[in-house]
């Protein structure tokens, strides 16, 4: 199923656009968000050098009708907010495609990830423009169920290696101990784990935001 990562340039007006541009070095992570009838509610984690200044700007913004601090530690504040202009939530609701959480916003740009049928991903793009949001498609790829990346035998061996502490630092189990635990030869265990590691690492690297785009036709189709 297609998974798209969109970089959405938020317009001036919504609180998170204005405040994140006022504090460009601050990270805003939306942990959860729910659209209401005329408002949106979200749980937001703010990471800032001067959290008090950021909170003050949030509390003073016209688009935020409520700000409640839920947790706080050095440089990190988690707050529940209510806004009357949840543009991203409106676009998601209209397209029938939920935005995956957490959602990161920095300096007025939101990194949005959505997964769904190609038609719904394209509809999301149309709905974003409909509410005045411009964006670029950073990546489109087929999302693979992690369980399908490995065979049953590979998955069993990987889980055993993790449980025994083979990947701990320092290691709590040797390759021989892992092999003995699952009842296979050490050489077979080594080769299988190498294949597993290669598969998992390649999947992880493909998911990194700095990975070059490789599927221009599909991206163009979504962004049309």
C-alpha positions in Angstrom: 0.0 0.0 0.0 1.4 3.4 -0.9 2.9 5.5 1.9 3.6 9.2 1.2 5.7 11.7 3.1 4.7 15.3 2.4 6.4 18.5 3.4 3.6 20.9 4.0 4.3 24.6 4.1 1.9 26.0 6.6 0.4 29.5 5.8 0.5 32.3 8.3 -2.5 32.2 10.7 -2.6 28.8 12.3 -0.9 28.9 15.7 1.7 26.2 15.0 2.8 27.9 11.8 3.2 31.3 13.5 4.8 30.1 16.7 7.2 27.6 15.0 8.4 30.4 12.6 8.8 32.7 15.6 11.0 30.0 17.2 12.6 28.3 14.3 15.0 26.2 16.5 12.0 24.7 18.4 10.6 21.3 17.6 6.9 20.7 17.8 5.7 17.1 17.8 1.9 16.5 17.7 1.5 13.2 19.6 -2.3 12.9 19.0 -4.9 15.1 17.3 -8.7 14.9 17.0 -10.9 17.2 14.8 -14.1 18.4 16.4 -17.1 20.1 14.8 -15.6 23.5 14.9 -12.2 23.0 16.6 -9.3 20.7 16.8 -7.7 19.2 19.9 -4.1 18.0 20.1 -1.4 16.8 22.5 1.8 18.6 21.5 5.3 18.1 22.8 7.5 21.2 22.5 11.3 20.9 22.7 12.9 24.4 23.1 15.8 26.2 24.7 13.3 28.7 26.2 10.1 26.7 26.8 8.5 29.5 28.8 8.8 31.9 25.9 7.3 29.4 23.5 4.4 28.7 25.9 3.8 32.4 26.3 3.6 32.8 22.5 1.2 29.8 22.3 -1.1 31.2 25.0 -1.1 34.6 23.4 -2.0 33.3 19.9 -5.6 34.1 18.7 -6.0 30.7 17.1 -5.5 28.8 20.3 -8.5 28.8 22.5 -6.9 26.7 25.3 -3.5 25.6 26.4 -3.0 23.2 29.3 0.5 22.0 30.4 0.3 18.2 31.0 4.0 17.5 31.7 7.2 19.4 31.9 11.0 18.7 32.3 14.1 20.6 31.2 13.5 22.0 27.7 10.5 19.8 27.0 6.9 20.6 27.6 3.8 18.5 26.7 0.6 20.5 26.4 -3.0 19.9 25.4 -4.2 22.6 23.0 -7.5 23.5 21.4 -7.5 25.4 18.1 -10.2 26.8 15.9 -8.1 26.4 12.7 -7.0 22.8 12.4 -6.2 22.9 8.6 -4.3 19.6 8.4 -7.0 17.8 10.4 -9.7 19.2 8.1 -7.8 18.1 5.0 -7.3 14.6 6.4 -11.0 14.4 7.4 -12.2 15.4 4.0 -9.9 13.0 2.2 -10.8 10.1 4.5 -7.1 9.5 5.1 -5.8 9.9 8.6 -2.5 11.6 9.2 0.0 9.3 10.9 1.3 10.4 14.3 3.6 11.7 15.6 3.6 14.7 13.3 6.6 16.9 13.4 6.6 20.7 12.6 9.6 22.9 12.5 9.9 26.5 11.2 6.4 26.5 9.6 6.9 23.2 7.8 5.0 20.0 8.7 6.3 16.6 7.9 3.1 14.6 7.1 3.0 10.9 6.5 -0.1 9.1 5.2 -0.7 5.6 4.1 -3.6 4.4 1.9 -4.9 3.6 -1.5 -3.3 5.6 -4.3 -6.6 7.4 -5.0 -6.9 8.5 -1.3 -3.3 9.7 -1.2 -4.0 11.8 -4.3 -7.2 13.1 -2.7 -5.3 14.2 0.3 -3.1 16.3 -2.0 -6.2 17.9 -3.5 -7.7 18.6 -0.1 -4.5 20.2 1.2 -4.6 22.7 -1.7 -8.3 23.2 -1.1 -7.7 24.6 2.4 -4.7 26.7 1.1 -1.8 24.4 2.0 1.1 24.1 -0.4 3.3 21.0 -0.2 6.0 19.0 -1.9 6.1 15.2 -2.0 9.3 14.1 -0.4 8.8 10.4 -1.0 6.3 7.8 -2.1 7.0 4.1 -1.5 5.2 0.9 -1.0 4.7 0.2 2.7 5.6 -3.3 3.6 4.3 -5.2 6.6 7.5 -5.8 8.7 6.3 -9.4 9.4 6.5 -10.1 5.6 10.1 -9.0 5.2 11.3 -12.2 6.9 10.6 -15.9 6.6 9.1 -17.7 9.6 12.6 -19.2 10.3 14.4 -15.9 10.0 11.8 -14.2 12.3 12.1 -17.0 14.9 15.9 -16.7 14.9 15.9 -12.9 15.1 13.5 -12.9 18.1 15.5 -15.6 19.8 18.7 -13.5 19.3 17.1 -10.4 20.7 15.6 -12.3 23.7 18.9 -13.9 24.6 20.8 -10.6 24.4 22.9 -11.2 21.3 22.3 -7.6 20.2 22.8 -6.0 23.6 25.8 -3.9 24.4 27.7 -5.6 25.8 26.4 -8.9 24.4 24.8 -11.3 26.9 24.8 -14.2 24.5 27.3 -15.5 21.9 26.5 -16.7 18.4 27.0 -20.3 19.6 24.5 -19.9 22.4 21.9 -18.5 20.0 22.5 -21.4 17.5 22.2 -23.9 20.3 19.0 -22.3 21.6 17.2 -22.7 18.3 18.9 -26.0 17.4 20.9 -25.1 14.3 24.6 -25.1 13.3 26.6 -22.0 14.2 27.5 -21.4 10.6 23.8 -21.5 9.6 22.9 -19.2 12.4 25.6 -16.7 11.4 24.5 -16.7 7.7 20.8 -16.4 8.5 21.3 -13.5 10.9 23.4 -11.7 8.3 20.6 -12.1 5.8 18.1 -10.8 8.4 20.3 -7.9 9.3 20.7 -7.0 5.6 17.0 -7.1 5.0 16.1 -5.1 8.1 18.8 -2.5 7.5 17.9 -2.0 3.9 14.2 -1.5 4.8 15.3 1.0 7.5 17.6 3.0 5.2 14.9 3.1 2.5 12.7 4.8 5.1 15.1 7.6 6.0 14.0 11.1 4.9 17.4 11.8 3.2 17.0 8.8 0.9 17.0 10.0 -2.8 13.6 9.7 -4.5 13.5 6.9 -7.0 9.9 6.7 -8.2 9.2 10.0 -10.1 6.2 8.8 -12.1 4.3 7.7 -9.0 5.2 10.9 -7.1 4.0 13.0 -10.0 0.7 11.0 -10.1 0.1 11.8 -6.4 1.0 15.4 -6.8 -1.3 16.0 -9.7 
